[in-house]
């Protein structure tokens, strides 16, 4: 057995070639094996590591730019540039113009990095991409076990009041673990097997001992999508339509929802009613600049927004903990149009896929949309790096040719 493991490991790394070769693409492929194999493990061990990984990965794989199949996708780069320019322009009316400039540079850097990394992956041939995918699968398997150990550690701590830092970390690393679990599910589907490992090691522990309500909702959505084998396109369309409708209507209905929830008291989860309280306070400020907003990332320097809270008592820096409310405050209705347009474009891309590829891309879409609708901000560097990783994972699955899933025995 050990001999088989050693031979398969060496075969994946070498591609059947000697240790030292002069083929630039082959050497870069071996670097990609490490870059993608270590990424999920690094993410669940160091919560902000995507910030560095998202920029380092395309730099380490720069030799692939010289590959014959390399083609830089100008349309995608143009979209990244347009978003960066719009964000930069928001500095003209921003509460804090330097923040808008910094965010624009952030988006430009990670946008170009993501476009470059996807192009580099597409320059690999099917065999090379398959080897990198295999390394990613191994890294994801290790990552979900590491995350499970961490969640057990947090769950067994005796003083809940001292866990706030751990819980904040879990919001991020469980999101990374979700993507790792989705990769393992896609691999199981490709092999015609049930995704038992992902369910036992990630999904069930995350539901019962996890601390992220967003991931809990994403697990249910992904599970329903997996079971809706013959109705997945309709599921995706309904999901996207629900997000778009709620993103536009949220500021106008949150007061009514809060009015219905507040009298219920302890019957409503404390985190939910605290979020409603926060969103209501943010919604009250949106009419001050409804079309262009207050400038990107300006909510973080608007402490007066969190005023008169009844249920929200977290001592953190102001944030809506919701992508739609953040964008409404920062960029107004134009920003919300862009946010919804991005979700619709990603949904359309998922609809163009089939089988395991479609499942993987859709699961990642569910996780991002849901988790960023209940926590996190779009503008921070770790989120940008995480988006780069997600785009690369989907591109790698496509290039490695993950076939539509077989019917499990």
C-alpha positions in Angstrom: 0.0 0.0 0.0 2.8 2.5 0.9 4.6 1.7 -2.3 1.4 2.4 -4.2 1.0 5.7 -2.4 4.6 6.7 -3.1 4.4 5.7 -6.8 1.1 7.6 -7.3 2.4 10.6 -5.5 5.6 10.7 -7.6 3.6 10.1 -10.8 1.3 13.0 -10.0 4.3 15.3 -9.3 6.5 14.2 -12.2 3.9 13.4 -14.8 6.0 10.4 -15.8 9.1 12.5 -16.5 12.5 12.8 -14.7 13.0 15.0 -11.7 14.9 17.6 -13.7 13.5 18.7 -17.0 14.0 21.7 -19.3 10.3 22.0 -20.2 9.3 25.4 -18.7 5.6 24.5 -18.7 6.2 21.2 -16.9 8.3 22.9 -14.2 5.6 25.6 -13.8 3.0 22.8 -13.5 5.0 21.3 -10.6 4.9 24.7 -8.9 1.1 24.7 -9.5 0.9 21.4 -7.7 2.3 22.9 -4.6 0.4 26.2 -4.9 -3.0 24.5 -5.2 -2.2 21.7 -2.8 -1.1 23.9 0.0 -3.8 26.6 -0.5 -6.8 25.0 1.3 -4.6 23.9 4.2 -3.0 27.3 4.5 -6.4 29.0 4.5 -7.9 27.0 7.3 -4.7 27.4 9.4 -4.2 31.1 8.8 -7.4 33.1 8.4 -6.0 36.0 6.3 -3.7 33.9 4.1 -5.8 34.4 0.9 -4.7 38.0 0.9 -1.1 36.8 0.1 -2.1 33.7 -1.9 -4.3 35.6 -4.3 -1.4 37.7 -5.5 1.4 35.2 -5.0 -0.1 32.3 -7.0 -0.2 34.1 -10.5 3.3 35.4 -9.8 4.7 32.0 -9.1 3.1 30.6 -12.2 4.3 33.4 -14.5 6.3 31.0 -16.7 3.0 29.7 -18.0 2.5 33.1 -19.7 5.1 31.8 -22.2 3.1 28.7 -22.9 1.8 28.3 -26.5 -1.7 27.9 -25.3 -1.7 31.0 -23.1 -4.2 33.7 -24.0 -4.9 36.7 -21.8 -8.7 37.3 -21.6 -9.0 41.0 -22.4 -12.9 41.2 -21.8 -12.5 39.9 -18.2 -9.6 42.3 -17.6 -11.7 45.1 -19.0 -14.4 44.3 -16.5 -12.0 44.3 -13.6 -10.6 47.7 -14.8 -14.0 49.2 -15.2 -15.0 48.2 -11.6 -11.7 49.6 -10.3 -12.3 52.9 -12.1 -15.8 53.2 -10.8 -14.6 52.5 -7.2 -11.8 55.0 -7.7 -14.3 57.6 -9.0 -16.3 57.2 -5.8 -13.5 59.0 -4.0 -14.9 62.2 -5.6 -17.9 62.1 -3.3 -16.6 59.8 -0.6 -16.5 60.6 3.1 -12.9 59.3 3.1 -11.4 59.6 -0.4 -8.1 57.7 0.5 -10.2 54.7 1.4 -11.8 54.7 -2.1 -8.4 54.9 -3.7 -7.0 52.1 -1.6 -10.0 49.9 -2.4 -9.7 50.6 -6.1 -6.1 49.6 -6.1 -7.0 46.5 -4.2 -9.7 45.5 -6.7 -7.4 46.3 -9.7 -4.6 44.2 -8.2 -6.7 41.2 -7.3 -8.8 41.5 -10.4 -5.8 41.3 -12.7 -4.3 38.6 -10.6 -7.5 36.5 -10.9 -7.7 37.0 -14.7 -4.1 36.1 -15.1 -4.3 33.0 -12.9 -7.4 31.7 -14.8 -5.6 32.3 -18.1 -2.5 30.4 -16.7 -4.6 27.5 -15.7 -6.3 27.4 -19.1 -2.8 27.2 -20.7 -2.2 23.8 -19.1 -3.1 20.7 -21.1 -5.7 18.3 -19.7 -3.2 16.0 -18.2 -1.3 18.8 -16.4 -4.5 20.3 -15.1 -5.7 16.9 -13.9 -2.5 16.5 -11.9 -3.0 20.0 -10.3 -6.6 19.1 -9.6 -5.5 15.9 -7.8 -3.1 17.9 -5.6 -6.0 20.3 -4.8 -8.2 17.4 -3.8 -5.5 16.1 -1.5 -5.1 19.5 0.1 -8.8 19.9 0.5 -9.1 16.6 2.2 -6.4 17.6 4.7 -8.0 21.0 5.2 -11.5 19.7 6.2 -9.9 17.5 8.8 -7.9 20.4 10.2 -11.0 22.6 10.2 -12.9 19.8 12.0 -10.2 19.6 14.7 -10.4 23.4 15.1 -14.2 23.4 15.5 -14.0 20.6 18.1 -11.4 22.6 20.0 -13.7 25.7 20.0 -16.8 23.7 20.9 -15.0 22.2 23.9 -13.8 25.4 25.4 -15.4 26.0 28.8 -15.7 29.8 28.8 -17.8 31.1 25.9 -17.1 34.7 26.7 -13.5 34.1 25.8 -14.2 32.6 22.4 -15.0 35.8 20.5 -11.7 35.8 18.6 -12.0 32.2 17.8 -15.6 32.6 16.6 -14.6 35.5 14.3 -11.9 33.3 12.8 -14.4 30.5 12.3 -16.5 32.8 10.1 -13.7 33.0 7.6 -12.0 29.5 7.9 -15.4 27.7 7.7 -16.1 29.5 4.5 -12.7 28.3 3.1 -13.6 24.8 4.4 -16.9 24.9 2.6 -15.1 25.4 -0.7 -12.7 22.6 0.2 -15.7 20.4 0.9 -17.3 21.3 -2.4 -14.1 20.3 -4.2 -14.3 16.9 -2.5 -18.0 16.5 -3.4 -17.2 17.3 -7.1 -14.4 14.7 -7.1 -16.7 12.1 -5.6 -19.3 12.9 -8.2 -16.7 12.6 -10.9 -15.9 9.2 -9.7 -19.5 8.1 -9.5 -19.6 8.0 -5.7 -21.6 9.6 -3.0 -19.8 12.6 -1.3 -19.6 10.8 2.1 -16.3 12.4 3.2 -17.6 15.9 2.8 -20.9 15.1 4.6 -19.3 13.3 7.6 -16.2 15.5 8.1 -17.5 18.9 7.1 -21.3 19.3 6.7 -22.5 17.5 9.8 -19.9 19.0 12.2 -20.5 22.4 10.7 -24.3 22.1 11.3 -24.0 20.9 14.8 -20.9 22.5 16.3 -20.1 25.2 13.7 -20.5 28.8 14.5 -21.4 30.3 11.1 -25.1 30.7 10.3 -24.2 31.7 6.7 -22.4 28.4 6.1 -25.3 26.5 7.7 -27.7 28.1 5.1 -25.1 27.4 2.3 -25.0 23.7 3.3 -28.8 23.4 3.2 -28.9 25.2 -0.2 -26.1 23.0 -1.6 -27.7 19.9 -0.3 -31.0 20.8 -1.9 -29.2 21.6 -5.1 -27.5 18.2 -5.1 -30.8 16.4 -4.6 -32.6 18.4 -7.3 -30.7 16.5 -9.9 -33.3 17.1 -12.7 -34.2 20.7 -11.7 -30.9 22.3 -11.0 -31.3 25.1 -13.7 -34.6 26.1 -12.1 -32.9 26.0 -8.7 -30.1 28.3 -9.8 -32.6 30.8 -11.5 -34.8 30.9 -8.4 -31.7 31.5 -6.1 -30.4 34.4 -8.3 -33.9 35.9 -8.6 -34.4 35.8 -4.8 -31.0 37.5 -4.2 -31.7 40.3 -6.8 -35.2 40.9 -5.4 -34.0 41.0 -1.8 -30.9 43.1 -2.6 -33.1 45.9 -4.1 -35.9 45.6 -1.6 -33.9 45.1 1.6 -33.6 48.8 2.7 -37.4 49.3 2.1 -38.7 46.2 4.0 -36.2 45.8 6.8 -38.1 48.1 9.2 -41.3 46.1 8.7 -39.4 42.8 9.2 -37.8 44.2 12.3 -41.3 45.3 13.6 -42.5 41.7 13.2 -39.5 40.1 14.8 -38.9 42.4 17.8 -42.0 41.5 19.7 -41.1 37.8 19.5 -38.2 38.4 21.8 -36.2 35.3 22.7 -38.1 33.2 20.2 -36.0 34.9 17.5 -32.2 33.9 17.3 -30.2 36.7 18.9 -27.8 36.9 16.0 -30.7 37.3 13.5 -32.5 40.1 15.4 -29.1 41.9 16.0 -28.5 41.8 12.3 -31.9 43.2 11.6 -31.3 46.0 14.1 -28.0 46.8 12.4 -29.5 46.7 8.9 -32.3 49.0 9.9 -29.8 51.6 11.2 -27.9 51.4 7.9 -31.1 51.6 5.8 -32.0 54.9 7.6 -28.8 56.5 6.1 -29.2 55.2 2.5 -31.6 58.1 1.5 -28.8 60.6 2.2 -27.1 59.4 -1.0 -29.3 57.0 -2.8 -27.8 57.0 -6.3 -24.0 57.1 -5.8 -23.7 56.3 -2.1 -21.2 57.7 0.4 -18.1 56.3 -1.3 -16.6 52.8 -1.2 -15.7 51.4 2.3 -17.1 54.6 3.9 -19.3 52.7 6.3 -16.2 51.7 8.2 -15.6 55.4 9.0 -19.2 56.2 9.8 -19.6 55.4 13.5 -22.7 57.7 13.7 -24.6 55.1 11.7 -24.6 52.7 14.7 -26.8 54.9 16.8 -29.6 53.9 19.1 -29.2 50.1 18.7 -31.7 48.0 20.6 -30.2 44.5 20.0 -26.9 45.0 18.2 -24.1 45.3 20.8 -21.0 44.0 19.1 -18.0 46.2 19.8 -16.6 46.0 16.3 -16.0 48.8 13.7 -19.2 49.8 11.8 -20.1 47.3 9.0 -23.4 46.2 7.7 -22.2 42.6 7.7 -24.2 42.3 4.5 -23.0 42.9 0.9 -26.3 44.5 -0.3 -26.5 47.0 2.6 -22.8 47.7 2.4 -23.1 48.4 -1.3 -26.3 50.5 -0.9 -24.5 52.7 1.6 -21.2 52.9 -0.2 -22.2 53.0 -3.9 -26.0 53.6 -3.9 -28.3 52.0 -6.4 -25.6 52.0 -9.1 -23.5 49.8 -6.9 -26.5 47.4 -6.2 -27.1 47.1 -9.9 -23.5 46.1 -10.4 -23.6 43.6 -7.5 -26.8 42.0 -8.9 -25.4 42.0 -12.4 -22.3 40.1 -11.1 -24.5 37.5 -9.4 -26.6 37.1 -12.5 -23.5 36.7 -14.7 -22.1 34.0 -12.4 -25.4 32.2 -12.4 -25.5 32.3 -16.2 -22.0 30.8 -16.1 -23.1 28.0 -13.8 -26.1 27.3 -16.1 -23.6 26.7 -18.9 -21.9 23.9 -17.0 -23.0 20.3 -16.4 -22.5 17.6 -13.8 -19.7 17.9 -11.3 -18.4 21.2 -12.8 -21.9 22.8 -12.4 -22.2 21.5 -8.8 -18.8 22.9 -7.8 -19.4 26.3 -9.4 -22.9 26.5 -8.0 -21.9 25.5 -4.4 -19.2 28.2 -4.4 -21.7 30.7 -5.7 -24.2 29.7 -2.9 -21.5 30.1 -0.2 -20.2 33.5 -1.4 -23.7 35.0 -1.9 -25.1 33.7 1.4 -22.1 34.2 3.6 -21.5 37.7 2.4 -25.2 38.4 2.9 -24.9 37.8 6.6 -21.3 38.7 7.4 -18.0 40.0 5.9 -17.3 42.8 3.5 -16.5 42.7 -0.2 -13.7 45.2 -0.1 -11.2 43.6 2.2 -8.0 41.9 0.8 -8.7 38.4 2.2 -12.1 38.4 0.4 -10.5 39.5 -2.8 -7.8 36.8 -2.5 -10.6 34.3 -1.7 -12.5 35.2 -4.9 -9.3 34.7 -6.9 -8.9 31.2 -5.4 -12.6 30.4 -6.2 -12.3 31.5 -9.8 -9.1 29.4 -10.1 -10.7 26.3 -8.6 -13.6 26.5 -11.1 -11.3 27.1 -14.0 -9.1 24.2 -12.9 -12.1 21.9 -12.7 -13.1 22.9 -16.2 -9.6 22.5 -17.6 -9.2 19.1 -15.9 -12.4 18.0 -17.6 -14.5 16.9 -14.7 -17.2 14.8 -16.4 -20.9 15.0 -15.5 -21.5 12.9 -12.5 -22.4 9.2 -12.8 -25.3 7.7 -11.0 -24.0 6.4 -7.6 -24.4 2.7 -7.0 
